Structures are given as C-alpha cells and as structure tokens.
Amino acid sequence: MGNSAVSARELAAATPATRDRYVDLLRVASLGVVVLGHWLMAAVTTDGSVGNLLAVVPELQAVTWALQVMPVFFFVGGFAHALAHRSRPRYAAFLRARLQRLLRPTMVFVGVWGAVALVVQLLGAGDGGLTGVALRLVTQPLWFIGIYLAMVAFTPPLLKLHERWGWGAFAALAGGAVAVDVLRFAGDVPFVEFLNFAFVWLAVHQLGFLRADGMIRRPAVLAAGGLLGAGLLVALGPYPLSMVGMPGEKVSNMAPPTLALLAHGLWLVGAVELLRGPGARFAARAGVWHKVVAANGIAMTAFLWHLTAMLGVYGALLALDVTLPAPATGAWWAQLPLRIAAAAVLTALLVAAFRRFERPAPAAPATGDGGPVAAVGITLALFGVLGLSMVGFGGLLEGRSATLIAVEVTAPAAVAMALAGWLLVERAGRVRRVRVH
C-alpha cells in the first residue's frame, strides 16, 4: 500500500496544469455513487433471497433521478476517448491503450469467479440460498463493461461524424432513440427496443465529444430541457418513474434504455457542467487531487468486486446466525451503516489483492497495423462480456443459457468469447519478435 500511495502522490504532483481535473473527479464520483447505490438497494432476507429496496419502498424510486449517474460516467468517457484517439489515431493502438486497464482486471474477475462457481457446483451447492444468488448476481454489473467496450469501438467513426456535424451527430443518435421508442410503444415492433442500447448510450457518449471541443455552452438549457423532458415522458408516456431496473417491471428505463433515460442523461450532463467552475477549483486542491488520482488507479477493480464484498458481508451474517431485519424497517435502517462499512472494508481488501491487474503494462512495439484484428477482438469481447452479464455463473455445469439479442449463450461460451477478444486486442498490430539463432 505504501508504494501505491507514493506512486499516486508522484502522479498527482506530475499532473500538467492543462489537465481537466474535474473530469477525473466526475469519473471517480460517478462510480462511487453507483457502488453506494448498489449497497443501499440490496434487500437481503434471512432465507438468502436478494430483493430491491426500491420495490419495497416505491416512494424512493424518485431518488434514482439523482443517484442514477451512469450517464455521467459515459459522458466523461466520451471526453476522454476523443482526446485519446486524437493522440493515438491508429485503431489497434487506440483500442489497446483504452482497454488495457479495463479488460485485464475484468478477465481476472471472470477467471476467479468462474473457478469459484465450478468448485461450488462440483460440491453440489450452486443453486440454493445466497450462494446461488451470488453466482447469478455478481456478473450483472458487467453490462456496464460491455457498453463501455462498444463506446470505445465506435469512437473513431463517431468522432469523425462529430467533427463534421457537431450537435447534428448527437441529434441523429437522439433521433434514432426517438424512432426506436415510437416503433416499440406505438408500433409494437418486436425486438426493436434493443437498438436503444446503442442509440441512447452512444448519444450520451457523444456529449463527451462536444465537451472536449467546448461546444456545450448552455448547460442550464441542457439541464432544464432534460429534466422537463424526462418528467413529461414519465408523467404522460409509458415510462416508469425509476431510472434503474426494477424486478418484475414490464417496462424498464435501463434494459433496454429508453428515451426517458436519455432525457435523464441530458439533465445530469447539464447539471455537472453547471458545477464545472466550483468542481474544477475543488479538484485543483492538492489533497483532493491526490485522492482523485489514487481512486482512479483502483476504480475499475473496486467496481468489479463491490458486489462480491456486499454478498460476502451478508453471507457472513447468515453464517453467524445474525438476524437480518425485514427490509426498510427501523432495525434495517439502523443496521445499514454497519453493513455498508463492512462492505467497504471487504472491498478495500479485495482491491488490495487484485489492484495490480489494473496497472498499465509496459507498452510493446507496434507496427501501426492490426485494425481489422482489433475490431474482431473488441467485438468478441463485447458480446462475451454482455453475455456473461446476462447468464451469470449459476447452472455452469447444466448448460444454463440466456438470450443475447437473438442468440442463446452459455457462461463458458461467453467467457471464451471475452478471453479470445481480449487476446486479439492485445496482439493486434504488435511487432513479432524474431529469434536469431
């Protein structure tokens, strides 16, 4: 830990004055809010089932309009990807640079949990209680990794569209989201809703390009328009109040994303841009910036393992025969700070064990070629990670599957695709070393 702290301090001290530190602060803060939100929403009962607090107390669903901050992370991603691609215009080099700190810790997470799932199910303890829930639940946040992979993959062509059309490129993506929801809800066209995984999230990502070129000049209009639009869509349309997925709901704003979620993203982006001045001054403080740098160095590892930590805490409580109060009761709320503190401690221990996989590896020589191989690699990784987020590790030996778009995928197949995709991206465009005898 000491060497990591020194490294973070040195990085913080070496940060150029031109760096937009507010963007880094937003990246860390948005992931932190997501982690805290997951810990808050978990409603685990004594029988080991895991529910959602927002379903127990529907009035709390309005809070998701402030706590559903994934759009902020994707917006920041667009900003970072625009700068990164302009400094590394070749496709293979750009992908490797952007994905190394994403896919390496992800594949380690998948490998560890895959081995655990195999052992658990060989021992015949894979389907019941909290263990069975954990095998299905821990991979769900991987959907975020999959969407982020798509954003990286589409950055070069969408950045070109942005450079030519500016706000027009964003409008085209937003228009696609409108058309999809019209076809979905008014035309009852089957499967069309899945296109909004691309249109909605890529539109939010496109806002990051606009920020990179200083083109978001009226954030108050963006925030007010987004908030008003989301409010009207929820009040008058077929959209639910919650901006996160709810168990058993017929329509979700998240899966697939809806026009209401895009409007929600607009208001959040406008809001954080309105706070840009004070946020930048706050991030510029030496002590704050050092913490931001340190947190950015472990953010993906913490995100990957935070549900494991939460389920570990609940598993320990059940193993010790600690009575779990009914969700949303006074006793449940009183116990909540202790459960969150325990989950934070266990997450810190997991981060200490796995953080080294998030550190960038030394750059290898590259030829500058390898674009097609990299494209195939990121496509395989994208579908593998998304497939695993849907099917989980439950029923690993029984061949349990889930439908990814129109294809049935099993956990072993998803892991194989993700692994093959990662290796292809890593190898694309690399110089082969020739041995001299």
PEKAQUI-V431691 format. One record per residue. N is the residue number from 1. PHI is phi in degrees with one decimal (999 if undefined). D_LAST is the distance of its C-alpha to the last C-alpha in Angstrom with 2 decimals. Layout:
# PEKAQUI-V431691
N | PHI | D_LAST
N | PHI | D_LAST
This chain:
# PEKAQUI-V431691
1 | 999 | 43.46
2 | -63.4 | 43.90
3 | -63.1 | 40.45
4 | -65.5 | 41.07
5 | -63.9 | 44.46
6 | -61.7 | 43.11
7 | -59.8 | 40.44
8 | -63.9 | 43.18
9 | -66.1 | 45.40
10 | -66.6 | 42.78
11 | -62.0 | 42.06
12 | -62.6 | 45.80
13 | -68.0 | 46.33
14 | -89.1 | 43.59
15 | -64.0 | 45.02
16 | -67.1 | 45.93
17 | -64.3 | 49.61
18 | -80.4 | 48.99
19 | -68.8 | 47.69
20 | -84.1 | 50.17
21 | -71.6 | 50.60
22 | -63.0 | 53.30
23 | -62.4 | 50.79
24 | -64.5 | 48.74
25 | -62.1 | 52.02
26 | -63.6 | 52.95
27 | -61.4 | 49.64
28 | -66.4 | 50.11
29 | -64.3 | 53.85
30 | -66.7 | 53.60
31 | -66.5 | 51.12
32 | -62.1 | 53.29
33 | -66.4 | 56.36
34 | -62.3 | 54.65
35 | -60.4 | 53.69
36 | -62.2 | 57.20
37 | -61.7 | 58.75
38 | -63.2 | 56.94
39 | -64.6 | 58.11
40 | -70.0 | 61.64
41 | -77.8 | 61.91
42 | -66.0 | 60.85
43 | -120.9 | 63.98
44 | -93.8 | 63.06
45 | -107.1 | 65.88
46 | -62.8 | 66.45
47 | -81.8 | 65.41
48 | 90.1 | 61.93
49 | -78.1 | 62.38
50 | -118.4 | 61.15
51 | -108.8 | 63.43
52 | -121.5 | 63.68
53 | -56.6 | 66.12
54 | -68.5 | 66.82
55 | -81.0 | 68.18
56 | -73.1 | 70.35
57 | -123.2 | 71.69
58 | -57.4 | 71.56
59 | -61.5 | 73.11
60 | -75.7 | 69.85
61 | -63.2 | 68.05
62 | -63.6 | 69.27
63 | -65.1 | 67.05
64 | -65.1 | 63.98
65 | -70.6 | 64.97
66 | -108.5 | 63.81
67 | -95.6 | 61.15
68 | -82.6 | 59.21
69 | -109.3 | 56.86
70 | -55.6 | 53.77
71 | -56.6 | 54.76
72 | -65.3 | 54.33
73 | -63.8 | 50.76
74 | -69.1 | 49.88
75 | -61.6 | 51.71
76 | -62.9 | 49.68
77 | -59.8 | 46.52
78 | -60.9 | 47.53
79 | -59.4 | 48.01
80 | -66.3 | 44.59
81 | -68.1 | 42.80
82 | -61.8 | 44.47
83 | -65.9 | 43.26
84 | -65.9 | 39.73
85 | -68.6 | 39.33
86 | -68.7 | 40.66
87 | -88.7 | 38.03
88 | -133.0 | 35.19
89 | -70.0 | 36.40
90 | -74.9 | 33.32
91 | -60.3 | 34.01
92 | -62.0 | 30.77
93 | -64.5 | 30.52
94 | -61.8 | 34.24
95 | -62.5 | 34.07
96 | -58.4 | 31.25
97 | -63.4 | 33.10
98 | -80.3 | 36.42
99 | -101.6 | 35.36
100 | -58.3 | 32.96
101 | -80.2 | 35.86
102 | -100.3 | 37.80
103 | -80.5 | 35.61
104 | -59.8 | 33.64
105 | -64.8 | 36.90
106 | -66.7 | 38.44
107 | -69.3 | 35.81
108 | -65.2 | 36.05
109 | -57.8 | 39.83
110 | -63.0 | 39.56
111 | -63.7 | 37.26
112 | -64.2 | 39.59
113 | -69.0 | 42.73
114 | -62.5 | 41.29
115 | -66.0 | 40.56
116 | -61.8 | 44.04
117 | -61.5 | 45.68
118 | -63.4 | 44.05
119 | -63.6 | 45.21
120 | -59.0 | 48.65
121 | -75.6 | 49.22
122 | -65.1 | 48.01
123 | -83.6 | 50.67
124 | 76.8 | 53.18
125 | -123.6 | 54.02
126 | -95.8 | 52.63
127 | -110.8 | 55.65
128 | -104.2 | 58.52
129 | 63.3 | 59.62
130 | -66.8 | 57.63
131 | -62.5 | 54.36
132 | -63.0 | 54.66
133 | -62.9 | 55.60
134 | -62.1 | 52.60
135 | -63.1 | 50.15
136 | -88.1 | 51.67
137 | -86.7 | 52.32
138 | -63.8 | 49.24
139 | -87.4 | 47.22
140 | -57.1 | 50.03
141 | -63.7 | 49.01
142 | -65.6 | 45.71
143 | -57.5 | 47.73
144 | -63.0 | 47.51
145 | -63.0 | 43.70
146 | -61.1 | 43.82
147 | -63.0 | 46.25
148 | -64.7 | 44.24
149 | -59.9 | 41.11
150 | -62.9 | 43.28
151 | -62.7 | 44.43
152 | -62.9 | 40.93
153 | -61.1 | 40.01
154 | -91.7 | 43.13
155 | -57.0 | 43.07
156 | -57.6 | 41.64
157 | -68.5 | 44.24
158 | -71.5 | 47.08
159 | -68.0 | 46.39
160 | -63.5 | 46.71
161 | -63.3 | 50.01
162 | -61.9 | 51.14
163 | -65.7 | 50.39
164 | -91.8 | 52.46
165 | -115.0 | 55.28
166 | 59.8 | 55.42
167 | -62.7 | 58.04
168 | -63.4 | 58.28
169 | -66.0 | 54.88
170 | -61.7 | 56.09
171 | -60.7 | 59.38
172 | -64.9 | 57.65
173 | -66.2 | 55.82
174 | -63.1 | 59.06
175 | -63.0 | 60.94
176 | -61.6 | 58.56
177 | -63.8 | 59.39
178 | -62.0 | 63.10
179 | -61.0 | 62.80
180 | -61.8 | 60.97
181 | -68.4 | 63.68
182 | -63.8 | 66.43
183 | -64.6 | 64.95
184 | -71.7 | 64.44
185 | -91.2 | 67.83
186 | -93.0 | 70.12
187 | -96.9 | 68.53
188 | 53.6 | 67.26
189 | -78.8 | 64.08
190 | -70.6 | 61.79
191 | 69.4 | 58.28
192 | -64.5 | 58.61
193 | -61.1 | 58.70
194 | -69.2 | 54.98
195 | -63.2 | 54.30
196 | -76.0 | 55.62
197 | -60.1 | 52.57
198 | -84.8 | 51.07
199 | -61.4 | 54.12
200 | -68.0 | 55.49
201 | -72.7 | 52.36
202 | -70.1 | 50.75
203 | -65.7 | 54.10
204 | -62.8 | 54.02
205 | -59.9 | 50.40
206 | -63.5 | 51.60
207 | -61.6 | 54.09
208 | -65.4 | 51.20
209 | -61.6 | 50.15
210 | -61.9 | 53.76
211 | -66.7 | 53.78
212 | -59.4 | 50.58
213 | -104.5 | 52.45
214 | 64.8 | 55.74
215 | -102.2 | 57.57
216 | -96.4 | 59.29
217 | -99.7 | 62.35
218 | -128.5 | 65.02
219 | -62.3 | 63.70
220 | -64.1 | 67.27
221 | -65.2 | 67.86
222 | -61.3 | 64.63
223 | -65.3 | 65.59
224 | -65.9 | 69.20
225 | -65.1 | 68.40
226 | -65.4 | 65.79
227 | -65.6 | 68.10
228 | -64.7 | 71.05
229 | -62.5 | 69.07
230 | -62.3 | 67.70
231 | -61.9 | 71.20
232 | -67.9 | 72.80
233 | -63.6 | 70.20
234 | -71.4 | 70.66
235 | -71.8 | 74.45
236 | -110.8 | 75.05
237 | -107.3 | 72.07
238 | -87.3 | 70.40
239 | -96.2 | 68.06
240 | -74.2 | 68.22
241 | -69.3 | 68.84
242 | -71.0 | 65.68
243 | -93.7 | 62.55
244 | -122.9 | 60.42
245 | -68.5 | 60.30
246 | -120.4 | 63.16
247 | -63.9 | 63.32
248 | 79.6 | 65.28
249 | -75.5 | 65.99
250 | -75.3 | 66.35
251 | -124.7 | 64.98
252 | -116.6 | 62.35
253 | -76.7 | 61.62
254 | -105.3 | 58.03
255 | -135.8 | 56.79
256 | -77.7 | 56.82
257 | -63.6 | 57.60
258 | -119.8 | 60.89
259 | -61.3 | 62.52
260 | -62.6 | 64.28
261 | -68.5 | 60.96
262 | -63.3 | 59.94
263 | -61.9 | 63.27
264 | -60.2 | 62.64
265 | -62.7 | 59.27
266 | -62.7 | 61.05
267 | -69.3 | 63.53
268 | -66.9 | 60.90
269 | -62.4 | 58.84
270 | -60.3 | 62.06
271 | -65.3 | 63.02
272 | -69.5 | 59.81
273 | -71.5 | 59.95
274 | -63.8 | 63.53
275 | -91.0 | 62.32
276 | -61.0 | 59.57
277 | -61.3 | 61.42
278 | -63.8 | 62.32
279 | -64.8 | 59.05
280 | -66.5 | 57.02
281 | -65.8 | 59.18
282 | -65.8 | 58.72
283 | -67.4 | 54.92
284 | -75.7 | 54.88
285 | -64.4 | 56.27
286 | -58.0 | 53.70
287 | -65.4 | 54.35
288 | -66.4 | 54.32
289 | -64.0 | 51.16
290 | -60.5 | 49.28
291 | -67.3 | 50.37
292 | -64.4 | 49.40
293 | -62.1 | 45.86
294 | -62.0 | 45.53
295 | -67.4 | 46.98
296 | -63.4 | 44.73
297 | -72.5 | 41.70
298 | -126.6 | 42.89
299 | -59.5 | 45.07
300 | -69.5 | 42.99
301 | -62.8 | 42.40
302 | -62.8 | 46.14
303 | -63.1 | 47.05
304 | -62.7 | 44.88
305 | -103.0 | 46.29
306 | -69.0 | 49.91
307 | -71.8 | 51.36
308 | -58.4 | 49.62
309 | -63.7 | 51.34
310 | -61.1 | 54.69
311 | -67.3 | 54.61
312 | -63.6 | 53.56
313 | -63.0 | 56.66
314 | -65.4 | 58.93
315 | -62.1 | 57.35
316 | -65.2 | 58.04
317 | -62.8 | 61.63
318 | -68.3 | 62.23
319 | -64.6 | 60.72
320 | -88.8 | 63.08
321 | 59.3 | 66.02
322 | -77.1 | 66.67
323 | -70.6 | 69.06
324 | -92.9 | 67.68
325 | -63.0 | 70.59
326 | -60.8 | 71.29
327 | -55.2 | 69.39
328 | 73.6 | 71.30
329 | -80.6 | 73.96
330 | -58.6 | 74.94
331 | -65.6 | 73.08
332 | -64.4 | 69.94
333 | -65.0 | 70.05
334 | -66.8 | 70.76
335 | -82.4 | 67.70
336 | -57.0 | 65.41
337 | -59.0 | 64.45
338 | -68.2 | 63.40
339 | -65.6 | 61.26
340 | -66.2 | 59.55
341 | -61.9 | 58.98
342 | -65.4 | 57.46
343 | -64.1 | 55.18
344 | -65.2 | 54.09
345 | -64.6 | 53.28
346 | -67.0 | 51.29
347 | -62.0 | 49.43
348 | -60.9 | 48.56
349 | -66.8 | 47.15
350 | -65.9 | 45.04
351 | -62.3 | 43.82
352 | -60.4 | 42.88
353 | -77.0 | 40.82
354 | -116.7 | 39.03
355 | -63.9 | 39.10
356 | -62.4 | 35.53
357 | -77.1 | 34.39
358 | -89.8 | 36.36
359 | -73.0 | 34.54
360 | -62.0 | 32.23
361 | -81.1 | 28.52
362 | -57.4 | 26.43
363 | -67.9 | 25.92
364 | -98.4 | 22.55
365 | -59.7 | 21.50
366 | -132.8 | 23.29
367 | -86.1 | 23.41
368 | 94.3 | 27.18
369 | -96.0 | 27.23
370 | 95.5 | 27.69
371 | -58.6 | 31.49
372 | -60.8 | 32.25
373 | -63.8 | 29.83
374 | -63.8 | 31.38
375 | -63.7 | 34.82
376 | -63.4 | 34.21
377 | -61.6 | 32.85
378 | -69.4 | 35.85
379 | -66.3 | 38.21
380 | -62.2 | 36.92
381 | -62.1 | 37.04
382 | -59.2 | 40.52
383 | -69.7 | 41.98
384 | -64.7 | 40.33
385 | -66.3 | 41.73
386 | -63.5 | 45.12
387 | -61.7 | 45.31
388 | -67.4 | 44.64
389 | -63.6 | 47.28
390 | -88.3 | 49.78
391 | -88.5 | 49.06
392 | 69.1 | 48.18
393 | -102.4 | 46.97
394 | -68.7 | 50.34
395 | 65.4 | 50.47
396 | -59.5 | 46.72
397 | -86.0 | 47.11
398 | -93.7 | 50.02
399 | 74.5 | 48.20
400 | -58.5 | 50.41
401 | -133.2 | 49.81
402 | -138.2 | 51.03
403 | -91.1 | 51.55
404 | -104.5 | 49.23
405 | 60.3 | 51.06
406 | -125.9 | 51.68
407 | -120.3 | 48.86
408 | -77.8 | 49.07
409 | -131.5 | 46.15
410 | -100.9 | 45.46
411 | -61.4 | 43.77
412 | -59.3 | 40.65
413 | -65.7 | 40.28
414 | -63.4 | 40.83
415 | -63.6 | 38.24
416 | -63.2 | 35.67
417 | -64.3 | 36.42
418 | -63.3 | 36.27
419 | -66.0 | 32.95
420 | -62.7 | 31.34
421 | -62.9 | 32.85
422 | -61.0 | 31.61
423 | -64.4 | 27.99
424 | -65.6 | 28.23
425 | -63.0 | 29.73
426 | -65.3 | 27.06
427 | -91.3 | 24.23
428 | -60.5 | 26.12
429 | 76.4 | 24.73
430 | -77.8 | 21.82
431 | -76.6 | 18.64
432 | -80.9 | 15.75
433 | -83.3 | 12.68
434 | -102.1 | 9.56
435 | -77.0 | 6.33
436 | -105.4 | 3.79
437 | -91.0 | 0.00
